[in-house]
């Protein structure tokens, strides 16, 4: 089954403790991205990657890092989480960069206390 | 600034009734406009994708329309079912934006028996 898989689904952590949210897709997609969703706001892009070893900042990249060492994986790293990073996070992938459908993971609900 | 605005914020209808959700956008020029369905706690799922030259696109009981002159789109749901209860998100992709997606905040639809 074609899918985007995120782990974990739920995470509670303390301020300053480094964490990684994994994202994997099995559709051989080139384009992957991370979004956060906060109440009353649309999804906002954190980082995106157009291919292996090619990543770039989205609209809200502060406090996040990503890497793309393999085509299928695109982990999101929070080096020193803060409470304002409490949010619902989604990973997405698509075949190309224009007019192609984006497939989203199930989401990771992160709480930083 | 809100480049994609949706109305209403929330809507309650009875099962079997029709409804129309609105999306106004200021993104220009744009490559495509999408509608997604997001069930509570799940990732968004694509319903329709329309390029700037298309006026309408259907997917089962869902019909999206686009008026590029007035920068408006609508999503019409026919013969609603309880499973239609979800948030519906309008998304615009700017032309030349490398698959960048600009999300509206969504309309939360509740279908009651």
Interface residues (C-beta under 8 A of the other chain):
Chain A: X4 X31 X33 X35 X40 X41 X42 X43 X44 X45 X48 X50 X58 X90 X92 X94 X96 X97 X98 X99 X100 X101 X102 X103 X104 X105 X106 X107 X109
Chain B: X4 X31 X32 X41 X42 X43 X44 X45 X46 X49 X51 X89 X93 X98 X99 X100 X101 X102 X103 X104 X105 X106
